[in-house]
Amino acid sequence: MRYLRAIFAVGMATGAVFAAPHSIATLLPSPDGITVFDSAKNVNWLADANLAATDRFALPVCNATTDPTTCINPSGSMSYQAATAWVAAMNAANFMGHDNWQLPATPIVDEGCGFTGPQNNSFGFGCTAGALGALYYNALGFTAPNTAVAIPGNMVGPFSNFQPYLYWSQTSVNGTGYGTFSFNTGFHGSNTEPNYLYVLPMIPGKLPGTPPATGSGLQVNPGGQTVYDPVMNVTWLANANLAATNAFGLPPCKNQGSPKICVNQDGAMNWNSADQFVTNMNTYNGTGYLGQTRWQLPPMDPSCNVLYACASTADPFGELFYAQLGFSPGTPVIAAPDIAVGPFRHVQPYLYWSCEGAAIQDGCQTVGPAPGFEWTFSFGNGFLGTDVLKNNFYVMVYYPGAPNYQGLWWEADESGWGINFAHQGDQIFATWYTYDSSGKAWWLSMLAARTTPASNSYAGTIYANSGPPFNDYVGAGVPTAAGNGELAFSDINDGSFAYTLNGVSQTKAITRFDLGTGPEPTCIYSAATPNFAAATNYQDLWWVANGAEAGWGINFAHQGNSLFATWYTYNFDHTPLWLSALVQRQGTGNVYAGPIYQNSGPRFDAYDATEVRANPVGSATFTFADGVTSTFGYTVMVAPLPGPVTQSKQITRFPFAATGGTLCN
């Protein structure tokens, strides 16, 4: 494989550009519907997106006397500390037979996000590097700023169309955003201007000509379109989401950033749009909406920021939620409808907790994006942000899928030999490309089974093979036991290969071989058969369908626009022969072509880099009809054949597991 390095150096020097393969996101519900496997991210989601509302795992219900860091609201929302305690309790209970449930992970840097925070943390819309963003945008197919669950028309006291979400205020907070109030939990907070929230306009004082106030409760004005609060001395618009049906001339949003001033179809908008919205209300038809020209966003007492119930005479939102409507902290003004969102149920169109993690399959780090803050993601509009730990949000959980080692591996200090893994379920089919005692290219195979259910070790018998010559393949290969081997993996990219072969015992440190032609793919096994035909990454073990020519095959390592093919077959004298080819995509089609090489080198048990030779012996072309069907055309001249051999074979992926298969993307 040393010749590959030379080829890569030439490609990079000439400015070759290699495109990454497209990903395929598939959500696969378990037969009982309790979990959902995300085949693109290799995680198993709990299908109930608000299990905490019905199963608290012995954590108490929040009330006036409970510790907010260890309790759960009846709605299922909770603080971040309570979320980590709840997940810990799930794992202690070995829920669903697993003790590795976790909060969804979010990396601190996401190139898809629109903004960067003071801690160099990415935030905003379009963030897909984290688990929740990948689920919302990629797997479920939502586009920002659309909600995952629409709230139907409703009445909350004298108000219509309340949204159990965040509402804008007019008050600037710390110069970094504007105050907001949650009608899902009763929390006073703040948000950046680009976020999409709802609007509930008000007018200071009592409307002239309306009946005099009696008592301290809410009073509906004649016509039912406004509501007076005598405690705060403000008049509310009775429609808590008027913008969904009357945008007062503002255009509909095409996406979260265009146009800059717009109203989304569900009534949500960014702060600048909210400010323009009330301005347009005041100029409506020259007399103002409902004949009033003093509409405004509600003020918020800055001292109430990051608090729930706040005793302030300048807190109209808090007075409305707590005193007038009678809600307690953590209680939504209206419950979200229980409708299916893909294979998920009980999805809340609000914010969910996430934790900082380097990658989606990584565990939660102990420190968040900033002291006292952790990640949140909104299923109300697709916004990734951060929030204080004591805020109350909802919780979705998953457990990572098993690591998959499919691909080409090598000993980095011993160029010229390698080992290819096709990994399906608890089995790895390994094809070892090395050299015999005479320096002739020699391949061996091993079907290795996981040694224990929880281990990352796989062991099996090593076979030497003989079979019909590649130019006249009639019959099948014949395996002969020659030793045994064990693969042990310390992580997804590193491991060891221990073997005893022909009485020689050795252990080699191995690592993934990076072609250097694009991102390394992620391979994921699914117990349900994947949609192989739709795949655009071909990294796998291929053969002639149904074992019609059992005993030979081709391993593909696929990165960007390059395939590295290792072809194991037999020479004219029926002895093992392996050939390799680095083939490049031709144009924009699904044809890959390049030269074929035959190697010779040092015997497997006495490596000497000076003995490695790679000689061109022909050419190969692979034409893919789809992700599971290809034509392998080749012209090869190897001794002792009298002349070149030109042939064509129809090949397909080799599924050796009892069920399912592995896809890389």
C-alpha positions, 0 to 999 in steps of 0.5 A: 500500500506504499504506492497509494501514498505516492498517488495521493501526493500527486493528486494533492499537488495537482489540486485534485478536489474530492467530494464527500459522499451523501449521507442517508438518514433513516429512522427505523422503529423497533418492532415494539415501537419503543425505540427508534434506530437512527442509521445515520448517527448510530444511536437508538432513540427512545420513541417517547419524547417525553417519558419523564411525564409518565415515568420519573424513575422515583424522582419527586414531582416539583412543588413549592418545597422540593429541590428543583435540581432533583424534581420533575414537573408534571408536564415532564420538564425539568432543570438540567441537574434534574435531567442528569439525575433522571437519566442516571436513575434510568440507567440504575434501573437498567431501563429496557435492558440498557444502562448507557442512556444519555442526554443528546450530545452537542459539539461546541463547534458546528459549521452549519450554524449561523452564529458564534457565541462569546465562548466560540460556541456555535448557535442558531438555526441550521445546526446539525452536528449535534444529535437533536439538530441532526434529528430535527433537520436531517432525519425528520426533515423539518426546516427552520423555523417550523415547529414539529407540533402545531398547536391547535386553536384553544382558549386559556381563560379569556385568551385564544390561541396561546402558544406554550412557548416563548414570547418577546418583550420590549426590554433589552437584557445586557445588550445581548438580546431581549427579555422573554417569557415562557408560557410553557414554564413561567420562566423569565429569560432572554433571547438573541434577536434572530430567534423566532418567538411569539408576540402578545401585544398590550396597551398601557392603561385602560382603554377609554370608553370601556366599563370601569374596573371592578375587583382585581381579576381579568376583565374582558372588554366589550367585543372580547378582543381585549382584556384588561388587567387591573393589577398591572393596569395594562390591556392585553390583546385577547388573541395570543397569536394574532400574527398567525392570521394577520401579519399586518403587511409583513411578508411570510418567512421563506426560511429563518433568515429571509426576508429579514422582516417576516412572520412565519406561518405559525405566527412566530417571528424574530425580535426585529419583526416583532417590533415592526409588527406592533408598529404596523398595528399602530398604523393599521388603516390610519387609525390603528388596530381596533382603533388603538395606536399605542400597541407595544411589546410588554416590558419585563423587569430586568430584575426578574431575569432568570427567575420564575415567579417574580414579585414585581410591579413591572412584570405584566407577563408574570402577573398574567401567568401566575396570578391572573391565569393561576399557573404554577412554575413548570406548567404549560398554559396549554398541553401540546397535542399528542400526535406522531412525529415520524416514529416519535410520540409526545414530542413537545414543541419547546426546548429540550436539554442537550449536553456538550459532547465531542460527537453524537456518540460521545458521553456528556462532558462535565462542563458545558459551553459556559459556566452555569450553562448547557445546550438546548435545542428547540423543536418549536423552531429548530434553534440551537442555543444555551441556557441556565441550568435552572431553566426547565426543559424537556428530555429525549434520550438515546443509547449509542449503537455498537461501534462498527469497524468496517473498512481497510486497516493497516499497521502504520509502520508496515506499509505494504500489507493490510486487513479489510473488515466487513462488519455485520452485527456480532461478526467480522469477516476479515481478509488479510492481504500479506505475503507468504514465505517466498514473498508472493502476495498471499491472502487469508480470511477469518470469520471472527465472532464477538467474544462476549456480548459486551466486548470489543474483541472478535476471534475466529479461525484463520483460513488459507484458500485455494480455488479456480483461476480468476480467468476461468472460474469454475467451481468454488474456493476451498478453505483450509484452517491455518491458525487462529486470530483475535481482533481487539479494538480500543476505540473506533479507529485503533486496535490490535490483531493477534494471530497464530499462523503456521506455528508463528504467533504475533500481535500487530497494532492496527489502525484505520487506513485513511485514503486521504481523498475525503472524509472517512465514512461512518459505517453502521449496522442495522438489524433491519435490512438497509436500503442498499440500492439508495446508497452512494458509498460503496465501502463493503465486501462484494461478490458474485450474487448468491455465491455463484462464484464463491471463494473470491471477492472485492473489498471497497474502501470508499472516501470522496471520489476514490475507491481502493479495491482489494481483489482476492482471487486465485492464480493460474496454479490455484494459489491465492492471488490478491490485486489492488486498484485505486480507482477514481470517479469518472466525471459525475457518473457512477463509473470508477476506473484506474490501474490494477497493481500486483504486490510482492513483499516480505513474509508475514512474520518478518517485515522488511519495508525494502522488499515491498513492490507494487507493479502495474498489471492492468486496469479496472473499471467499476460501473455502479447501477445503484448502491448494491449492483456493479459491473467489474470490468478488468484487463489483467496480465499476470504470470504465468498467463501467456497474455492479458485477460479481459473479463467482466463480472456482475457483483453485489454486496455480500450479506453474511449476517443472519439479518440486516446489513451495514451501510457506510456514509 
